[in-house]
């Protein structure tokens, strides 16, 4: 017997709002919290309904890191409606109307937990390079060019920066590369292309992080502008689904271009923004693939703190 109608009077206001407006992962998280069930107990209840779902998958679903769409996953969602005493079709309806994730049961990027772990590792790597949080540079313009290879992998990222110093003596920039899950940072190469040379490099295998100093050929005075280019040559991970760039502080113009190998073209591309790694994605807009160079791009005239990126779907 389904309990959605019978127990509707005990549904908290916050949960009702989430079930009404979504998105799916917010409603699921609110429902689990309202019932006070740890994920292990949710998994146990699902197994009693004959549905096998791992605790990790449940965690990803309620974080918005993955979206259930496979037949077995949809069976689990329907069982969750009963286990969590929700109205019939409430979660399924949100899945049917939501466009927050572009593919079935696949990562929408790294999970929030993975991003938090990576942020902690990044702080450690930056500390090893004695890199201050304020590097003395303001971004005027920043252009990333990403190449996706014939195996649908992230081949490389080239970055072109225009900066202005806001204090005297600045002579370097610390570049960060966060490879796709499964990458091998020890095999990722960095190339200083213009007006800089590589300095110390630090890598962390488990998170796929790599940081490197880019040393300028001059010490900047406050107010000086500087232009430099560098690239990370990757190609060490599996299928790539997105490219994102995080900004700790507001800055100037940012452009991101993603170019695909002509033998491996996506079926759909979107741009998106996030206020933080924990926040839902918003500002979703479909991008058209150019015919000649097989690329899509976005331009932010003036970036705000947060995350901006492009995601794509494969057939």
C-alpha positions in Angstrom: 0.0 0.0 0.0 1.3 3.4 -0.9 1.4 5.9 1.9 1.7 9.2 0.0 -1.8 10.4 0.5 -2.2 9.0 4.0 0.8 10.8 5.4 0.5 14.1 3.4 -0.4 16.0 6.6 3.0 15.3 8.2 5.0 16.5 5.2 7.1 19.5 6.3 6.6 22.8 4.5 10.2 22.8 3.2 9.7 19.3 1.7 6.4 20.3 0.2 8.1 23.2 -1.5 10.9 21.0 -2.8 8.4 18.4 -4.1 6.5 21.1 -5.9 9.3 23.0 -7.5 12.3 20.7 -7.5 14.9 20.1 -8.6 14.9 16.3 -8.0 18.1 16.1 -5.8 16.9 18.9 -3.5 13.5 17.1 -3.0 15.2 13.8 -2.4 17.6 15.3 0.1 14.7 17.1 1.9 12.6 13.9 2.0 15.4 11.8 3.5 16.2 14.5 6.1 12.5 14.8 7.0 12.3 11.1 7.7 15.6 11.1 9.6 16.9 8.1 7.8 20.6 7.5 7.3 21.5 6.4 3.8 22.4 2.9 5.0 18.8 2.5 6.3 17.4 3.8 3.0 19.5 1.2 1.2 18.2 -1.5 3.5 14.6 -0.5 2.9 15.2 -0.5 -0.9 16.7 -4.0 -0.7 13.4 -5.2 1.0 11.6 -3.8 -2.1 13.9 -5.9 -4.3 15.9 -3.0 -5.5 19.7 -2.9 -5.2 21.2 0.6 -5.0 24.5 1.5 -3.4 24.9 4.1 -0.6 27.3 6.0 -2.9 24.7 6.2 -5.6 22.1 7.4 -3.2 24.5 10.0 -2.0 25.2 11.2 -5.5 21.5 11.4 -6.3 20.8 13.6 -3.3 23.8 15.8 -4.1 22.8 16.3 -7.7 26.1 14.6 -8.8 24.1 11.9 -10.7 20.6 11.6 -12.0 18.7 8.3 -11.9 17.3 7.4 -15.3 18.1 3.7 -16.0 15.1 1.3 -15.5 16.5 -0.2 -12.2 17.2 3.4 -11.0 13.6 4.4 -11.8 12.3 1.4 -9.9 14.4 2.6 -6.9 12.9 6.1 -7.2 9.3 4.7 -7.1 10.3 2.6 -4.1 11.8 5.7 -2.4 8.4 7.5 -2.8 6.9 4.7 -0.7 9.7 4.4 1.8 9.9 8.1 2.4 6.1 8.4 2.5 5.8 10.8 -0.4 2.9 11.3 -2.8 2.7 9.0 -5.7 4.8 10.1 -8.7 6.2 13.1 -6.8 9.9 12.2 -7.4 9.3 10.6 -10.8 7.6 13.8 -11.9 10.6 15.9 -11.0 12.8 13.6 -13.0 10.6 13.9 -16.0 10.5 17.7 -15.9 14.1 18.3 -14.8 16.9 19.2 -17.2 19.5 19.8 -14.6 21.6 16.7 -15.6 22.3 15.9 -19.3 22.7 12.1 -19.2 21.4 8.9 -17.6 23.1 7.8 -14.4 26.3 9.5 -15.3 28.4 11.9 -13.4 27.5 15.6 -13.9 31.0 16.3 -12.8 32.7 15.5 -9.6 30.6 15.0 -6.6 30.5 17.7 -3.9 32.5 15.5 -1.6 35.2 15.0 -4.3 35.3 18.7 -4.9 35.7 19.4 -1.2 38.5 16.9 -0.9 40.2 18.4 -3.9 39.9 21.9 -2.4 41.7 20.7 0.7 44.4 19.1 -1.4 44.7 22.3 -3.4 45.4 24.3 -0.3 48.1 21.9 0.6 49.8 22.1 -2.8 49.6 25.8 -2.8 51.1 25.9 0.6 54.0 23.8 -0.7 54.6 26.5 -3.3 54.2 29.2 -0.7 51.5 30.7 -2.9 49.4 33.4 -1.1 45.7 33.5 -1.5 46.1 37.0 -3.0 48.7 36.6 -5.7 48.8 40.4 -6.4 47.1 40.1 -9.8 43.7 41.2 -11.1 42.4 39.4 -14.2 41.5 41.7 -17.1 40.9 38.9 -19.6 41.1 35.1 -19.5 40.5 32.8 -22.5 40.5 29.0 -22.1 40.7 26.7 -25.2 39.8 23.1 -24.5 40.3 20.2 -27.0 38.4 17.0 -26.8 40.0 14.0 -28.6 38.7 11.2 -30.7 38.3 9.0 -27.7 36.1 11.7 -26.1 38.9 12.5 -23.7 40.2 15.8 -22.5 43.3 16.3 -24.7 44.5 19.7 -23.6 43.7 23.1 -22.3 45.4 26.3 -23.4 45.0 29.4 -21.3 45.6 33.0 -22.4 45.7 35.5 -19.5 45.8 39.3 -19.3 46.4 40.6 -15.8 47.1 43.8 -13.9 49.3 43.9 -10.8 47.9 45.7 -7.8 51.1 45.6 -5.8 54.8 45.8 -6.6 57.1 42.8 -7.1 54.7 40.3 -8.6 56.7 37.9 -10.8 54.7 34.7 -11.0 51.3 33.0 -11.4 50.3 29.6 -10.1 48.2 27.7 -12.6 45.9 24.8 -11.5 44.7 21.9 -13.6 42.0 19.5 -12.4 41.9 16.5 -14.7 38.9 14.4 -15.3 38.2 11.4 -13.0 40.7 8.6 -13.6 43.4 10.9 -15.0 47.1 10.4 -14.3 48.6 13.7 -13.2 52.1 12.3 -13.3 51.7 12.0 -17.1 50.1 15.5 -17.7 52.6 18.0 -19.1 52.5 21.7 -18.7 53.9 24.1 -21.4 54.9 27.7 -20.9 54.0 29.2 -24.3 54.5 33.0 -24.0 56.1 35.4 -21.6 56.6 32.9 -18.9 58.5 29.7 -18.0 57.6 26.8 -15.8 58.8 26.7 -12.2 57.9 24.2 -9.5 55.2 21.6 -10.2 53.1 19.7 -7.7 50.7 16.8 -8.4 48.2 14.7 -6.4 47.1 11.5 -8.0 43.9 10.7 -6.2 42.2 14.0 -6.9 43.7 14.6 -10.3 45.1 17.9 -9.3 48.2 19.6 -10.7 49.6 23.0 -9.9 52.6 24.7 -11.4 54.4 28.0 -11.1 54.6 30.2 -14.2 57.5 32.5 -13.7 57.5 35.9 -15.5 60.6 37.4 -17.1 60.1 40.6 -15.1 58.9 41.9 -11.7 55.7 43.9 -12.2 55.0 47.3 -10.6 51.6 48.1 -9.3 49.4 49.1 -12.2 51.4 47.1 -14.8 49.6 44.9 -17.2 51.0 41.5 -18.4 50.0 38.9 -20.9 51.1 35.2 -20.8 50.0 31.9 -22.2 50.4 28.3 -21.0 48.9 24.9 -21.7 48.3 21.6 -20.0 48.6 18.5 -22.2 46.4 15.8 -20.7 44.7 12.9 -22.6 45.2 10.5 -19.6 41.5 10.0 -18.5 38.4 8.4 -20.0 35.3 10.1 -21.4 35.0 13.8 -20.7 31.6 15.3 -20.0 32.3 18.9 -19.1 34.8 21.7 -18.4 34.4 24.1 -15.5 36.3 27.1 -14.2 36.0 28.4 -10.7 36.5 32.0 -9.6 37.3 32.9 -6.0 36.9 36.6 -6.6 35.2 38.7 -9.3 37.3 39.6 -12.3 37.3 40.7 -15.9 36.1 38.9 -19.1 36.2 35.1 -19.3 35.8 33.1 -22.5 35.7 29.3 -22.7 35.9 27.5 -26.0 35.6 23.7 -26.3 36.6 22.1 -29.6 35.7 18.5 -30.4 37.5 16.0 -32.7 35.5 15.7 -35.9 35.2 11.9 -35.3 33.7 12.3 -31.9 31.0 15.0 -31.8 28.6 15.5 -28.9 24.8 15.4 -29.5 24.1 18.4 -27.3 26.0 21.1 -25.3 25.0 23.5 -22.6 26.5 26.3 -20.6 25.8 26.6 -16.9 26.7 28.5 -13.7 26.9 27.6 -10.0 27.3 29.9 -7.0 29.4 27.2 -5.4 30.2 23.5 -5.7 27.4 22.7 -3.3 24.8 24.9 -5.1 22.5 23.6 -7.9 23.3 24.6 -11.4 21.5 27.5 -13.0 21.7 29.7 -16.1 21.5 26.6 -18.3 21.5 27.5 -22.0 22.0 25.2 -25.0 25.0 26.0 -27.3 25.1 25.2 -31.0 28.2 23.4 -32.3 29.9 25.3 -35.1 30.0 23.5 -38.4 33.6 24.1 -39.5 35.6 23.9 -36.3 33.2 21.7 -34.2 33.3 24.0 -31.2 31.1 25.8 -28.7 31.9 28.7 -26.5 30.7 31.0 -23.8 31.7 34.5 -22.8 31.3 36.1 -19.4 31.8 39.9 -19.8 32.6 40.2 -16.1 32.9 37.1 -14.0 31.5 36.8 -10.5 32.8 34.5 -7.8 31.5 31.0 -8.4 31.7 28.5 -11.2 31.0 28.7 -14.9 31.2 25.9 -17.4 30.1 23.9 -20.4 28.8 20.3 -20.3 27.9 18.0 -23.2 26.1 14.8 -24.0 27.4 11.8 -26.0 25.1 9.5 -28.0 
